[in-house]
């Protein structure tokens, strides 16, 4: 928060810089805070503009933006723009609650990711791969080129448009929906959508070629005939139980890999 009388405003050049810096947003990844480094990197110029004359405020700003962060990169600029508007408000106000910045990120990045993943990974990438692969199988060099164009043109357009939209909505959007009670409904609706995406992933088949020898029947077909995808649900529940027991996620992932390799070698998976 700045005590200066000169109001600090975000310019179009600042938003363009956010756009360009968002492109390598997911180039750095860690298991503890995931994409926080890319998030902070994208915001560094804005934070220096707002708090460059106050090292303590700059340090606080960098600290809150190095918290856990993970959002689909293709629509990340919407949240970037929204957060930039909040930081602008904080830089020009003595009574702005900076905790609301972290709360906004935490509340929106998961639900926005569900939407972004569905659009870009679940739809656009599938279409791009279908077009690209069909041409590549025919020996046409346009296959990989069209794949990259079909996927990345909407990607760049979305980033460019959403950074301005997020900033223009800004704090006024949050205050308006909060007063109307729409924020709770928004979070509830987007959370449901996110859970639906996760539920769809749980429904993916686990191939178990193990057969009941006497009847010559595939065991997984018998199980699915009684309760479809029961094995998937049980496996998902087991992983969830491990996470609740605070088992390190890295060990869980390694265990899944080892289980898959051994299961494949012995013919069970």
Steps between C-alpha positions, in 0.01 A plus 500: 500500500646834397467832679598700190248759377574423133256234383663200338311371198541198274555587135437307181875444478490335843220267388695412184794410721276273706386334176855431378624385840205263539620289205780325699279501815504120531865455400603463866334236716553364850297252706467724803352817347470390138494804264568773757834598344343570162219693668740725693723544192204629299406755766850627589492811273158604632602444862818705450292779347263504796740434788849565361552791735412292807711186540285363780179530299673352194622208710150443639352509151752249364440276801122484447551424132747221572228305678355183347375571151368287215261610229457393139752724319274576202252696714741602775508860375143555619611435858819697438294799390268467796790479746678795335187711553497400867869579539437839340224562752730397783781725377268802506304425817598492864219268613501230232504145638783315323364167624220540247759469220612157619139399565397598149781297347425197716128523429519541123807317371356152552159571351644698208741214432208260467351724233833560325596132499161403358526755220867473404607150600165328466378669182744716303799269540292196400379677185852622419646152550229341286566736210877486539524121535267432208720710272825366645390140440457592135856632492386862484747742664210733587394254774725624783479859375120503511505331840713782642292771332159360598609464862713811548300766317202468743755472783664835418170672424358387835805625689489837322128561549472365854780710651307819410167348606637391835646842569192693387276290725741545788395571854161638398399160365595329824326755719182492289465123494586481869225749589248309289602164645596378155859424601398204714284366218782558252749309715246222560419465130860503383597255776228263382634530146851424623376194689317384188829515306678302773211251507536451126868423547418244769271327252787419263545124474773311684590205278511177702547199268478253791247224422304253706648182351205266556245719327740663249357836597685830527494599866470871432199437274329314783569783744385767253186298431409527869626855574657685203850641572500368857873425481568859389296636789676278755842597367407869508373458857825332602707788358272751673547311828878515460487875438282549810762306697755762390700253294744689279351546150833410340499159674140443392591573137805274516285227652248528216781476243653195670159336535425561132834363380487189722135440417578518131795262529300231680198551271260630763480858368 
